[in-house]
């Protein structure tokens, strides 16, 4: 049912954004960095929520491109949750980084 996609560079994320724009669909992305305990705790429920949703969930490892991720998306802290729709993005961190929190976020944008 659900879809989860690992993106390791921003070029791949651009491709996801293009698909969302062309197909008029949304995607929810979790941007994280290696070694961040908050990121590691958020990644597990994010992946589980992806299995319960029809929206594409994308987890983006920004470790190698941290400065670019911060500059491009205005992120000052990780993890960060973004919604991509029609070529635009907005930060939409859930109230709780749990399966239920991410699932509720996906339902709000479906």
GUFIGU-117095 format. One record per atom (N, C-alpha, C): y, x, z; residue in one letter; residue number from 1. Coordinates in Angstrom, 2 decimals, padded with zeros to 5 digits. Layout:
<doses>
      c2      c1      c3 resn resi
       Y       X       Z    A  NUM
...
</doses>
This chain:
<doses>
      c2      c1      c3 resn resi
 -001.19  000.82  000.00    X    1
  000.00  000.00  000.00    X    1
  001.26  000.86  000.00    X    1
  001.41  001.73  000.99    X    2
  002.62  002.51  001.12    X    2
  002.59  003.79  000.32    X    2
  003.75  004.39  000.18    X    3
  003.87  005.62 -000.58    X    3
  004.69  006.62  000.24    X    3
  004.16  007.82  000.37    X    4
  004.87  008.89  001.04    X    4
  004.83  010.10  000.13    X    4
  005.93  010.77 -000.01    X    5
  006.04  011.88 -000.94    X    5
  006.73  013.04 -000.25    X    5
  006.12  014.23 -000.31    X    6
  006.74  015.44  000.24    X    6
  007.59  016.08 -000.84    X    6
  008.85  016.33 -000.50    X    7
  009.76  017.01 -001.41    X    7
  010.17  018.32 -000.75    X    7
  010.01  019.41 -001.47    X    8
  010.31  020.72 -000.88    X    8
  011.57  021.35 -001.43    X    8
  012.21  020.71 -002.39    X    9
  013.47  021.25 -002.90    X    9
  014.35  020.10 -003.38    X    9
  015.61  020.38 -003.50    X   10
  016.57  019.33 -003.83    X   10
  016.47  018.87 -005.27    X   10
  015.91  019.69 -006.16    X   11
  015.72  019.25 -007.54    X   11
  014.72  018.10 -007.58    X   11
  013.66  018.19 -006.78    X   12
  012.68  017.10 -006.72    X   12
  013.32  015.85 -006.12    X   12
  014.18  016.03 -005.14    X   13
  014.86  014.88 -004.54    X   13
  015.77  014.22 -005.58    X   13
  016.42  015.01 -006.41    X   14
  017.24  014.44 -007.49    X   14
  016.40  013.56 -008.41    X   14
  015.17  013.99 -008.69    X   15
  014.27  013.22 -009.53    X   15
  013.95  011.87 -008.87    X   15
  013.69  011.87 -007.57    X   16
  013.42  010.63 -006.84    X   16
  014.63  009.70 -006.92    X   16
  015.82  010.25 -006.74    X   17
  017.04  009.45 -006.81    X   17
  017.20  008.84 -008.21    X   17
  016.90  009.60 -009.24    X   18
  016.98  009.08 -010.61    X   18
  016.02  007.92 -010.82    X   18
  014.81  008.05 -010.30    X   19
  013.83  006.97 -010.43    X   19
  014.32  005.72 -009.70    X   19
  014.84  005.90 -008.48    X   20
  015.35  004.76 -007.71    X   20
  016.49  004.08 -008.46    X   20
  017.32  004.87 -009.09    X   21
  018.45  004.33 -009.83    X   21
  017.97  003.55 -011.05    X   21
  017.06  004.16 -011.81    X   22
  016.56  003.53 -013.03    X   22
  015.78  002.25 -012.74    X   22
  014.97  002.27 -011.70    X   23
  014.13  001.11 -011.39    X   23
  014.79  000.17 -010.38    X   23
  016.02  000.46 -009.99    X   24
  016.75 -000.37 -009.03    X   24
  015.97 -000.61 -007.75    X   24
  015.43  000.46 -007.24    X   25
  014.66  000.41 -006.00    X   25
  015.30  001.34 -004.98    X   25
  014.88  001.17 -003.74    X   26
  015.36  002.02 -002.65    X   26
  014.28  002.99 -002.23    X   26
  014.71  004.07 -001.63    X   27
  013.81  005.03 -001.00    X   27
  014.44  005.44  000.32    X   27
  013.60  005.70  001.28    X   28
  014.07  006.20  002.58    X   28
  013.59  007.63  002.71    X   28
  014.49  008.52  003.04    X   29
  014.16  009.94  003.13    X   29
  014.41  010.46  004.54    X   29
  013.48  011.25  005.03    X   30
  013.64  011.95  006.30    X   30
  013.85  013.41  005.97    X   30
  015.03  013.92  006.27    X   31
  015.34  015.33  006.06    X   31
  015.08  016.06  007.36    X   31
  014.30  017.12  007.29    X   32
  013.91  017.85  008.51    X   32
  013.84  019.34  008.23    X   32
  013.75  020.11  009.30    X   33
  013.58  021.55  009.19    X   33
  012.41  021.99  010.06    X   33
  011.73  023.03  009.64    X   34
  010.59  023.56  010.40    X   34
  011.07  024.12  011.73    X   34
  010.24  023.97  012.74    X   35
  010.55  024.53  014.05    X   35
  011.43  023.65  014.92    X   35
  011.87  022.53  014.40    X   36
  012.70  021.61  015.16    X   36
  011.78  020.61  015.87    X   36
  011.75  020.60  017.21    X   37
  010.83  019.68  017.89    X   37
  011.16  018.21  017.64    X   37
  012.43  017.87  017.48    X   38
  012.80  016.49  017.19    X   38
  012.30  016.08  015.80    X   38
  012.39  017.02  014.86    X   39
  011.91  016.76  013.51    X   39
  010.40  016.56  013.49    X   39
  009.69  017.41  014.21    X   40
  008.24  017.31  014.25    X   40
  007.80  015.98  014.85    X   40
  008.51  015.52  015.89    X   41
  008.17  014.24  016.50    X   41
  008.51  013.07  015.58    X   41
  009.52  013.19  014.76    X   42
  009.91  012.11  013.85    X   42
  009.00  012.01  012.64    X   42
  008.44  013.12  012.21    X   43
  007.66  013.15  010.97    X   43
  006.39  012.31  011.05    X   43
  005.70  012.33  012.17    X   44
  004.44  011.59  012.29    X   44
  004.66  010.08  012.16    X   44
  005.56  009.46  012.94    X   45
  005.77  008.02  012.76    X   45
  006.36  007.67  011.40    X   45
  007.15  008.58  010.83    X   46
  007.71  008.35  009.50    X   46
  006.59  008.20  008.47    X   46
  005.61  009.12  008.51    X   47
  004.48  009.06  007.58    X   47
  003.63  007.82  007.82    X   47
  003.44  007.44  009.07    X   48
  002.65  006.25  009.38    X   48
  003.36  004.99  008.90    X   48
  004.67  004.92  009.08    X   49
  005.43  003.76  008.61    X   49
  005.36  003.65  007.10    X   49
  005.29  004.77  006.41    X   50
  005.20  004.76  004.95    X   50
  003.95  004.02  004.48    X   50
  002.89  004.10  005.27    X   51
  001.64  003.44  004.90    X   51
  001.75  001.92  005.00    X   51
  002.72  001.44  005.75    X   52
  002.88  000.00  005.96    X   52
  003.99 -000.61  005.12    X   52
  004.62  000.18  004.29    X   53
  005.79 -000.29  003.56    X   53
  005.57 -000.21  002.05    X   53
  006.27 -001.06  001.33    X   54
  006.23 -001.00 -000.13    X   54
  007.37 -000.13 -000.67    X   54
  008.28  000.28  000.20    X   55
  009.38  001.17 -000.19    X   55
  008.87  002.61 -000.18    X   55
  009.36  003.42 -001.08    X   56
  008.99  004.83 -001.13    X   56
  009.61  005.57  000.05    X   56
  008.80  006.28  000.80    X   57
  009.26  007.14  001.89    X   57
  009.14  008.58  001.41    X   57
  010.20  009.36  001.54    X   58
  010.23  010.73  001.08    X   58
  010.58  011.62  002.26    X   58
  009.75  012.61  002.54    X   59
  010.11  013.55  003.59    X   59
  010.50  014.87  002.93    X   59
  011.69  015.34  003.29    X   60
  012.31  016.46  002.61    X   60
  012.42  017.64  003.58    X   60
  011.72  018.70  003.27    X   61
  011.78  019.90  004.09    X   61
  013.00  020.72  003.66    X   61
  014.01  020.74  004.52    X   62
  015.26  021.42  004.21    X   62
  015.33  022.83  004.79    X   62
  014.21  023.35  005.28    X   63
  014.22  024.65  005.94    X   63
  014.83  025.73  005.05    X   63
  014.37  025.84  003.82    X   64
  014.84  026.89  002.92    X   64
  016.23  026.60  002.37    X   64
  016.67  025.33  002.42    X   65
  017.94  024.94  001.83    X   65
  018.81  024.20  002.84    X   65
  018.76  024.66  004.10    X   66
  019.45  023.94  005.17    X   66
  020.94  023.79  004.89    X   66
  021.59  024.85  004.46    X   67
  023.04  024.78  004.20    X   67
  023.34  023.80  003.07    X   67
  022.50  023.78  002.05    X   68
  022.71  022.86  000.93    X   68
  022.51  021.42  001.38    X   68
  021.47  021.17  002.16    X   69
  021.23  019.82  002.67    X   69
  022.39  019.36  003.53    X   69
  022.88  020.26  004.36    X   70
  024.00  019.90  005.23    X   70
  025.25  019.62  004.40    X   70
  025.56  020.49  003.44    X   71
  026.76  020.34  002.63    X   71
  026.70  019.14  001.70    X   71
  025.58  018.95  001.08    X   72
  025.44  017.88  000.09    X   72
  025.42  016.49  000.72    X   72
  024.79  016.37  001.88    X   73
  024.64  015.06  002.50    X   73
  025.49  014.90  003.76    X   73
  026.27  015.90  004.12    X   74
  027.13  015.80  005.30    X   74
  026.37  015.75  006.60    X   74
  025.21  016.36  006.63    X   75
  024.36  016.32  007.81    X   75
  024.68  017.50  008.71    X   75
  024.92  017.19  009.97    X   76
  025.17  018.28  010.93    X   76
  024.01  018.46  011.88    X   76
  023.10  017.49  011.94    X   77
  021.93  017.59  012.81    X   77
  020.68  017.11  012.06    X   77
  019.57  017.66  012.48    X   78
  018.28  017.26  011.93    X   78
  017.42  016.73  013.07    X   78
  016.54  015.78  012.80    X   79
  016.25  015.13  011.53    X   79
  017.32  014.11  011.17    X   79
  017.39  013.80  009.91    X   80
  018.33  012.79  009.41    X   80
  017.58  011.85  008.48    X   80
  017.88  010.58  008.59    X   81
  017.25  009.58  007.73    X   81
  018.29  009.04  006.77    X   81
  017.98  009.09  005.48    X   82
  018.89  008.62  004.45    X   82
  018.22  007.53  003.64    X   82
  019.04  006.61  003.14    X   83
  018.56  005.59  002.19    X   83
  019.18  005.90  000.85    X   83
  018.36  005.96 -000.18    X   84
  018.83  006.17 -001.54    X   84
  018.65  004.87 -002.30    X   84
  019.70  004.44 -002.98    X   85
  019.62  003.23 -003.78    X   85
  020.69  003.29 -004.85    X   85
  020.28  003.05 -006.08    X   86
  021.19  003.02 -007.23    X   86
  022.09  004.26 -007.32    X   86
  021.50  005.41 -007.08    X   87
  022.22  006.67 -007.24    X   87
  023.11  007.05 -006.08    X   87
  023.13  006.25 -005.04    X   88
  023.97  006.53 -003.88    X   88
  023.08  006.72 -002.65    X   88
  023.66  007.28 -001.61    X   89
  022.91  007.44 -000.37    X   89
  023.79  007.11  000.82    X   89
  023.12  006.75  001.90    X   90
  023.82  006.54  003.16    X   90
  022.89  006.96  004.29    X   90
  023.48  007.46  005.36    X   91
  022.66  007.84  006.52    X   91
  022.33  006.58  007.29    X   91
  021.06  006.41  007.61    X   92
  020.60  005.18  008.25    X   92
  019.57  005.49  009.34    X   92
  019.89  006.38  010.24    X   93
  018.93  006.72  011.29    X   93
  018.52  005.47  012.06    X   93
  017.21  005.29  012.27    X   94
  016.75  004.12  013.03    X   94
  017.13  004.25  014.50    X   94
  017.16  003.13  015.20    X   95
  017.45  003.18  016.63    X   95
  016.41  004.01  017.36    X   95
  015.17  003.89  016.94    X   96
  014.07  004.66  017.52    X   96
  013.29  005.31  016.40    X   96
  012.95  006.57  016.57    X   97
  012.14  007.26  015.57    X   97
  010.67  007.02  015.87    X   97
  010.27  005.76  015.70    X   98
  008.89  005.33  015.91    X   98
  008.41  004.65  014.64    X   98
  007.12  004.35  014.58    X   99
  006.60  003.61  013.43    X   99
  007.35  002.29  013.29    X   99
  007.54  001.59  014.41    X  100
  008.23  000.31  014.37    X  100
  009.69  000.48  013.92    X  100
  010.35  001.53  014.37    X  101
  011.74  001.76  013.97    X  101
  011.88  002.02  012.49    X  101
  010.99  002.87  011.93    X  102
  011.05  003.15  010.50    X  102
  010.60  001.95  009.67    X  102
  009.63  001.19  010.16    X  103
  009.17  000.00  009.45    X  103
  010.27 -001.04  009.40    X  103
  010.97 -001.23  010.51    X  104
  012.09 -002.18  010.54    X  104
  013.19 -001.75  009.59    X  104
  013.44 -000.46  009.52    X  105
  014.45  000.07  008.61    X  105
  014.06 -000.24  007.16    X  105
  012.81 -000.04  006.83    X  106
  012.34 -000.31  005.47    X  106
  012.46 -001.79  005.13    X  106
  012.10 -002.65  006.08    X  107
  012.21 -004.10  005.84    X  107
  013.66 -004.51  005.60    X  107
  014.58 -003.86  006.27    X  108
  016.00 -004.20  006.12    X  108
  016.50 -003.89  004.71    X  108
  015.85 -002.96  004.02    X  109
  016.31 -002.56  002.69    X  109
  015.42 -003.05  001.59    X  109
  014.42 -003.81  001.89    X  110
  013.48 -004.27  000.88    X  110
  014.10 -005.37  000.05    X  110
</doses>
